[in-house]
Amino acid sequence: MSTPTTPPAAAPTVAEPTVAELEEQERRLTLPRFTHDDAWALGSLLVELARDRGAPVAIDIRRGGQQLFHAALPGSTQDNDAWIDRKRRVVERYAASSLLVGTRFRAKNTTFEASSRLDPDTYAAHGGAFPITVTDTGVIGTVVVSGLPQLEDHAMVVEALTRFLAP
């Protein structure tokens, strides 16, 4: 005789933010500076968050063309590195998070793939890449997470930047 069991709880779903909410995140998450040590601290924080959740992600932080931090956690694959590159290129081209870029296209009843005229093998407007913006300087780099559904990749980066900026 079997005993009824309770199914495991589903992972919490993350609601897709609006264009205005994403733009506000970017304004709020502007940094006073960004050094090599800051890249290490932010990357280490992301690794800690991912390990605590058992998230199979790859993490990449760049300033300009220089990679300052990279980590690939158990369960991530080289496909995650390819996604990192594609999402990062969107941030570099549009100076906005990859999720915001994709959301702006969807708000116009189209998609990035259909309307950007950019090669989808090179660019991906999927959540997880966020601009590193320095006050009075502008976008100087990117922080990217890949391995979870796009809204969760984005949310992890936002959570890490929020914690990083906390006093």
GUVO-730376 format. One line per 4 residues: number of its first residue (from 1); their letters; for each residue x, z, y of N, C-alpha, C. Coordinates in Angstrom, 1 decimal, decimal comma, padded with zeros to 4 digits. Each point is the difference from the previous one (the first is absolute). Layout:
NUM> a> X/Z/Y/X/Z/Y/X/Z/Y  ...
end
This chain:
1> mstp> 000,9/000,0/-001,2/-000,9/000,0/001,2/000,9/000,0/001,2  -000,2/-000,9/000,9/000,8/-000,1/001,2/-000,7/000,8/001,2  000,9/000,5/000,8/-000,5/000,7/001,2/000,1/-000,9/001,2  -001,1/-000,1/000,8/000,1/-000,8/001,2/001,1/000,4/000,9
5> ttpp> 000,7/-000,9/000,6/001,0/000,3/000,9/-000,3/-000,6/001,4  000,6/000,6/000,9/-000,2/-000,5/001,4/001,1/-001,0/000,2  -000,4/-001,2/000,5/001,0/-001,0/000,3/000,9/000,4/001,1  001,3/-000,5/000,0/000,9/000,4/001,0/-000,5/-000,5/001,4
9> aaap> 000,3/000,8/001,0/-000,4/-000,4/001,3/000,6/-001,2/000,5  -000,7/-000,9/000,6/000,6/-001,2/000,5/000,9/000,3/001,2  001,0/-000,8/000,2/000,8/000,2/001,2/-000,8/-000,2/001,3  000,3/000,8/001,0/-000,8/-000,2/001,2/000,1/-001,4/000,6
13> tvae> -001,1/-000,5/000,4/000,1/-001,3/000,6/000,3/000,1/001,5  000,7/-000,9/000,5/000,4/000,0/001,5/-000,9/-001,1/000,6  -000,7/000,4/001,0/-000,9/-001,0/000,7/000,9/-000,9/000,9  -000,3/-001,2/000,1/000,7/-001,0/000,8/-000,2/000,4/001,5
17> ptva> 001,1/000,2/000,7/-000,2/000,4/001,5/-000,3/-001,3/000,8  -000,6/000,2/001,1/-000,3/-001,1/001,0/001,3/-000,4/000,7  -000,2/-001,1/000,7/001,1/-000,5/000,9/000,4/001,1/001,0  -001,0/000,6/000,6/000,2/001,0/001,1/000,7/001,2/-000,6
21> elee> -000,4/000,4/-001,2/000,7/001,2/-000,7/001,4/-000,3/-000,3  000,3/-001,2/-000,5/001,4/-000,4/-000,3/000,8/-000,1/001,2  -000,5/-000,5/001,1/000,7/-000,1/001,3/000,3/001,4/000,5  -000,9/000,9/-000,1/000,2/001,4/000,4/001,1/000,6/-000,8
25> qerr> 000,0/-000,2/-001,3/001,1/000,5/-000,9/001,4/-000,4/000,6  000,1/-001,3/000,3/001,3/-000,5/000,4/000,4/000,6/001,4  -001,0/000,2/000,9/000,3/000,7/001,3/000,5/001,4/-000,3  -000,7/000,7/-000,9/000,3/001,4/-000,2/001,3/000,2/-000,8
29> ltlp> 000,4/-001,0/-000,8/001,2/000,2/-000,8/001,2/-000,7/000,6  000,2/000,1/001,3/001,1/-000,5/000,7/001,1/001,1/000,0  001,2/-000,4/-000,3/001,1/001,0/-000,2/000,8/000,1/001,3  000,6/001,1/000,3/000,9/000,2/001,2/001,3/-000,7/-000,2
33> rfth> 000,5/-000,2/-001,3/001,2/-000,6/-000,3/000,0/-000,3/-001,5  000,9/-000,8/-000,5/000,1/-000,2/-001,5/001,4/-000,3/-000,4  000,6/001,0/-000,6/001,4/-000,1/-000,4/000,2/-000,2/-001,5  001,2/-000,2/-000,5/000,2/-000,1/-001,4/-000,4/001,3/-000,7
37> ddaw> 000,2/001,1/000,6/-000,4/001,3/-000,5/-001,5/000,1/-000,1  -000,7/-000,5/001,0/-001,5/000,0/000,0/-000,5/-000,9/-001,1  000,7/-001,1/-000,3/-000,5/-000,9/-001,1/000,2/000,8/-001,3  001,1/000,7/-000,2/000,2/000,8/-001,2/-001,1/001,1/-000,1
41> algs> -000,3/000,7/001,1/-001,0/001,0/-000,1/-001,4/-000,5/-000,3  -000,4/-001,1/000,7/-001,3/-000,6/-000,2/-000,1/-000,6/-001,5  001,1/-000,6/-000,4/-000,1/-000,6/-001,4/000,0/001,1/-001,0  000,7/001,1/000,2/000,0/001,1/-000,9/-001,4/000,7/000,0
45> llve> -000,7/000,1/001,1/-001,3/000,5/000,1/-001,0/-000,9/-000,8  000,2/-001,3/000,1/-000,9/-000,9/-000,8/000,3/000,2/-001,5  001,2/000,1/-000,4/000,3/000,2/-001,4/-000,6/001,3/-000,5  000,1/001,1/000,8/-000,6/001,2/-000,4/-001,6/-000,1/-000,1
49> lard> -000,6/-000,7/000,9/-001,5/-000,2/-000,1/-000,3/-000,8/-001,2  000,7/-001,0/-000,3/-000,2/-000,9/-001,1/000,2/000,8/-001,3  001,1/000,7/-000,1/000,2/000,8/-001,2/-001,0/001,0/-000,3  -000,5/000,7/001,1/-001,0/001,0/-000,2/-001,3/-000,6/-000,5
53> rgap> -000,2/-001,3/000,2/-001,3/-000,6/-000,4/000,2/-000,9/-001,2  001,3/000,0/-000,5/000,3/-000,9/-001,2/-000,2/-001,5/000,4  000,2/-000,3/001,2/-000,3/-001,4/000,5/001,2/-000,9/-000,4  -000,3/-001,1/-000,7/001,1/-000,9/-000,4/000,3/-001,0/001,1
57> vaid> 000,7/000,4/001,1/000,2/-000,8/001,1/001,4/-000,3/000,3  000,3/-001,1/000,8/001,3/-000,2/000,6/-000,2/000,2/001,5  001,1/000,5/000,6/-000,1/000,3/001,4/001,2/-000,7/000,7  -000,2/-000,5/001,2/001,0/-000,7/000,7/-000,1/000,3/001,5
61> irrg> 001,1/000,3/000,6/000,1/000,2/001,4/001,1/-000,8/000,6  -000,3/-000,8/001,1/000,9/-000,8/000,6/000,0/000,2/001,5  001,2/-000,2/000,6/000,1/-000,1/001,5/000,6/-001,3/000,3  -000,7/-000,9/000,7/000,5/-001,4/000,2/000,1/-000,6/-001,4
65> gqql> 001,1/-000,6/-000,2/000,3/-000,7/-001,3/000,7/000,9/-001,0  000,3/001,3/000,4/000,7/000,9/-000,9/-000,9/000,9/-000,8  000,2/000,0/-001,3/-000,8/000,9/-000,9/000,7/001,3/000,1  -000,7/001,1/000,4/000,5/001,3/000,2/-000,4/000,9/-001,2
69> fhaa> -001,0/-000,3/-000,7/-000,5/000,8/-001,1/-000,8/-000,8/-001,0  000,3/000,2/-001,3/-000,8/-000,7/-001,0/-000,1/000,9/-001,2  -001,1/000,2/-000,6/-000,2/000,8/-001,2/-001,0/-000,7/-000,9  000,2/000,0/-001,3/-000,9/-000,5/-001,0/-000,3/001,1/-001,0
73> lpgs> -001,3/000,5/000,1/-000,3/001,1/-000,9/-000,5/-000,5/-001,4  000,1/000,9/-001,0/-000,5/-000,5/-001,3/-001,3/-000,6/000,0  -000,1/-001,1/-000,7/-001,3/-000,8/000,0/000,0/-001,1/000,9  000,8/000,0/001,0/000,1/-001,2/000,9/000,8/-001,1/-000,6
77> tqdn> -000,2/-001,2/000,4/000,7/-001,2/-000,5/000,6/-000,8/001,1  000,7/-001,1/-000,5/000,5/-000,9/001,0/-001,1/-000,7/000,8  -001,2/-000,1/-000,6/-001,1/-000,6/000,8/-000,3/000,8/001,3  000,2/001,4/-000,1/-000,2/000,8/001,2/001,0/-000,4/001,1
81> dawi> 001,2/-000,3/-000,4/001,0/-000,4/001,0/-000,4/-001,3/000,6  -000,6/-001,0/-000,8/-000,5/-001,2/000,6/-001,1/000,2/000,9  -000,9/000,9/-000,3/-001,1/000,4/000,9/000,5/000,6/001,3  001,0/000,9/-000,2/000,6/000,6/001,2/000,5/-001,1/001,0
85> drkr> 000,7/-001,0/-000,5/000,5/-001,0/000,8/-001,1/-000,8/000,7  -001,0/-000,3/-000,7/-001,1/-000,8/000,5/-000,8/000,8/001,1  -000,2/001,3/-000,3/-000,8/000,8/001,0/000,9/000,3/001,2  001,3/000,2/-000,2/000,9/000,3/001,1/000,1/-001,2/001,0
89> rvve> 000,0/-001,2/-000,6/000,1/-001,2/000,9/-001,2/-000,1/000,9  -001,2/000,4/-000,5/-001,2/000,0/000,9/000,2/001,0/001,2  000,5/001,2/-000,3/000,3/000,9/001,1/001,0/-000,6/001,0  001,1/-000,6/-000,5/001,0/-000,6/000,8/-000,6/-001,1/000,9
93> ryaa> -000,9/-000,8/-000,6/-000,5/-001,1/000,8/-001,1/000,4/001,0  -000,8/001,0/-000,4/-001,2/000,3/000,9/000,2/001,4/000,7  001,1/000,7/-000,2/000,3/001,3/000,6/-001,2/000,9/-000,2  -000,7/000,0/-001,1/-001,1/000,8/-000,4/000,0/000,3/-001,5
97> ssll> -000,7/001,0/-000,4/000,0/000,3/-001,4/-000,6/-001,1/-000,8  000,5/-000,2/-001,2/-000,6/-001,1/-000,9/-001,5/000,2/-000,2  -000,4/001,2/-000,1/-001,5/000,3/-000,2/-000,7/-000,4/001,3  000,5/000,3/001,2/-000,7/-000,4/001,2/-000,1/-001,5/000,1
101> vgtr> 001,1/-000,7/-000,3/000,0/-001,4/000,1/-001,1/-000,6/-000,9  000,0/000,4/-001,3/-001,1/-000,4/-000,9/-001,4/000,3/000,5  -000,1/001,2/000,5/-001,3/000,5/000,5/-000,5/-000,8/001,2  000,9/-000,4/000,9/-000,4/-000,8/001,1/-000,5/-001,4/-000,4
105> frak> 000,6/-000,6/-001,0/-000,5/-001,2/-000,6/-001,4/000,2/-000,6  -000,1/001,0/-000,8/-001,3/000,3/-000,6/-001,1/000,3/001,0  000,3/000,6/001,2/-000,9/000,3/001,0/-000,5/-001,3/000,7  000,7/-001,1/-000,2/-000,4/-001,3/000,5/-000,6/-000,9/-001,1
109> nttf> -000,4/000,7/-001,1/-000,7/-000,7/-001,1/000,9/-001,0/-000,7  001,3/000,2/-000,1/000,9/-000,9/-000,7/001,0/000,9/-000,7  001,0/-000,6/-000,5/001,1/000,8/-000,7/001,3/-000,5/000,6  001,0/000,9/-000,2/001,4/-000,4/000,4/000,4/-001,2/-000,7
113> eass> -000,2/-000,1/-001,3/000,4/-001,1/-000,8/-000,6/-001,3/000,4  -001,3/000,0/000,4/-000,7/-001,2/000,4/000,4/-000,4/001,4  000,3/000,9/000,9/000,1/-000,3/001,4/001,3/000,1/000,7  000,9/000,7/-000,6/001,3/000,3/000,7/001,0/-001,2/000,0
117> rldp> -000,3/-000,9/-000,9/000,9/-001,2/-000,2/001,4/000,4/-000,5  000,1/001,2/-000,5/001,3/000,4/-000,6/000,0/000,0/-001,5  001,1/-000,2/-000,6/000,2/-000,1/-001,4/-000,3/001,4/-000,7  -001,1/000,1/-000,8/-000,3/001,3/-000,6/001,0/000,4/-001,0
121> dtya> 001,0/-000,8/-000,4/001,1/000,4/-000,9/001,0/000,7/000,9  000,0/-000,1/001,3/000,9/000,6/000,9/-000,5/001,1/000,8  -001,4/-000,1/000,3/-000,6/001,0/000,9/-001,3/000,6/-000,8  -000,2/001,3/000,1/-001,1/000,6/-000,6/-000,6/001,1/001,0
125> ahgg> -001,2/-000,3/000,5/-000,6/001,0/001,0/-000,8/001,0/-000,8  000,6/000,7/-000,9/-000,6/001,0/-000,8/000,6/001,4/000,4  -000,7/001,0/-000,1/000,4/001,3/000,5/001,3/000,5/-000,6  000,8/000,8/000,8/001,1/000,6/-000,6/001,3/-000,1/000,9
129> afpi> 000,0/-001,0/000,9/001,1/-000,2/000,9/-000,4/000,5/001,4  000,8/000,8/000,6/-000,3/000,6/001,3/001,1/-000,2/001,0  -000,2/-000,4/001,3/001,1/-000,1/000,9/000,6/001,3/000,4  001,3/000,1/000,1/000,7/001,1/000,6/000,1/-000,3/001,5
133> tvtd> -000,8/000,7/000,8/000,0/-000,3/001,4/000,6/001,2/000,7  000,9/-000,3/000,9/000,7/001,0/000,8/-000,5/-000,1/001,5  -000,3/001,2/000,5/-000,5/000,1/001,4/000,9/-000,7/000,9  -000,5/-000,8/001,0/000,7/-000,8/001,0/000,9/-001,0/-000,6
137> tgvi> -000,1/-000,3/-001,3/000,9/-001,0/-000,6/-000,9/-001,1/-000,7  -001,0/000,5/-000,8/-000,8/-000,9/-000,8/000,3/000,1/-001,4  -000,4/-001,0/-000,8/000,1/-000,1/-001,4/001,5/-000,3/-000,3  000,6/000,9/-000,8/001,5/-000,1/-000,3/000,2/-000,1/-001,5
141> gtvv> -001,1/000,1/-000,8/000,2/000,0/-001,4/-001,3/000,1/-000,8  000,1/000,3/-001,3/-001,1/000,1/-000,9/000,2/001,1/-001,0  -001,1/000,6/-000,4/-000,1/000,9/-001,2/-001,1/-000,6/-000,9  000,4/-000,2/-001,3/-000,9/-000,6/-000,9/-000,1/000,8/-001,3
145> vsgl> -001,2/000,0/-000,5/-000,3/000,6/-001,3/-000,7/-001,1/-000,8  000,3/-000,1/-001,3/-000,7/-001,0/-000,9/-000,1/000,6/-001,4  -001,2/-000,1/-000,5/-000,2/000,4/-001,4/-001,3/000,6/-000,3  -000,8/000,3/001,1/-001,3/000,5/-000,1/-001,0/-001,0/000,6
149> pqle> -001,3/000,2/-000,1/-000,9/-000,9/000,7/000,4/000,0/001,5  -000,3/-001,1/000,7/000,5/-000,2/001,3/-000,4/001,1/001,0  -001,2/000,5/-000,1/-000,4/001,1/000,9/000,7/001,3/-000,2  000,4/000,2/-001,3/000,7/001,2/-000,4/001,5/-000,1/000,5
153> dham> 000,6/-001,2/-000,2/001,3/-000,2/000,5/000,1/000,3/001,5  -001,0/-000,6/000,7/000,0/000,2/001,5/-000,2/001,5/000,3  -000,9/000,7/-000,7/-000,3/001,4/000,3/001,2/000,9/-000,3  000,8/-000,4/-001,0/001,2/000,8/-000,3/001,0/-000,1/001,2
157> vvea> 000,2/-001,2/000,5/000,9/-000,2/001,1/-000,5/000,8/001,2  -001,3/-000,1/000,3/-000,5/000,7/001,2/000,1/001,5/-000,2  -000,3/000,5/-001,1/000,2/001,4/-000,3/001,5/000,5/000,2  000,9/-000,8/-000,5/001,4/000,3/000,2/000,4/000,0/001,4
161> ltrf> -000,4/-001,0/000,8/000,4/-000,1/001,4/-000,6/001,1/000,8  -001,3/000,4/-000,4/-000,6/001,1/000,7/000,7/001,3/-000,2  000,4/000,2/-001,3/000,8/001,2/-000,3/001,4/000,0/000,7  000,6/-001,2/000,0/001,3/-000,1/000,6/000,0/000,3/001,5
165> lap> -001,1/-000,4/000,6/-000,1/000,3/001,5/-000,5/001,4/000,3  -000,5/000,7/-001,0/-000,5/001,4/000,3/001,2/000,9/000,4  -000,3/000,9/001,0/001,0/000,9/000,5/000,5/001,0/-001,1
end
